[in-house]
Amino acid sequence: MANISIRKLDDDVFFRLRTLAEEHGVSMEEEVRRILKQAVTTQQVKLGDMALQLFGKEQGVELDLPRHAAHDPMERQ
């Protein structure tokens, strides 16, 4: 198993992690492991793909979506 250290963690983030861990009855370390695992294993659905799933030909709607090149996601603040 690999190890990771996180420096300069915002006090508010630390407090929220501790609170979440307490709510889930696990250590902060376990809570962070769970969050990281979910973050890297959750498949992100693209908006255009979601539109086709909800309103595509199978649902009786013809959508003419333009083709766009892939782009990097915007950073969250």
Secondary structure as UniProt FT lines:
FT   HELIX           11..24
FT   HELIX           28..41
FT   HELIX           47..55
FT   HELIX           57..59
//
